[in-house]
Amino acid sequence: QPFSATFLLAMAALTILVTVLDYVVPAAGAKKYGASRMGVWGSVIGMFIGLFVMPPWGMVVGAFVGAVAGELFSGKEGKKALKAGWGVFVGNLVGVGLKLAASIIMLFFYVKAIL
């Protein structure tokens, strides 16, 4: 066998970590850019709705729109709502980067094992 049980468990842990971060990082980005609780909830709800309406890009668009809608609903002005949406967008980019990095790491070890 090319991979040990320890290695497979480490890769499973990496996968779980990146999956969890993929949902947490956009909300954290929104919070960092000044989103209220409504904006964060809006981003999460928008992400899930977008996932089903327009996969895979719907997650990014839905999270952005949800954050902006949540901020507007909570009474913030348009510019601040867009700033929170931008935070969600940046958070999504970071999440994509983490998934890409994890995929490259796994691909490296797979190719190394078969060659």
LINQUIFEN-V298767 format. One record per helix or strand of 2 or more residues. SS is the DSSP state (H for helix, E for strand). FROM is the first residue (numbers start at 1). LEN is the number of residues. Records with the same first field share a line. If there is no record, write none. Layout:
BEGIN
SS = FROM-LEN ; FROM-LEN
END
This chain:
BEGIN
H = 5-28 ; 37-17 ; 57-17 ; 78-37
END
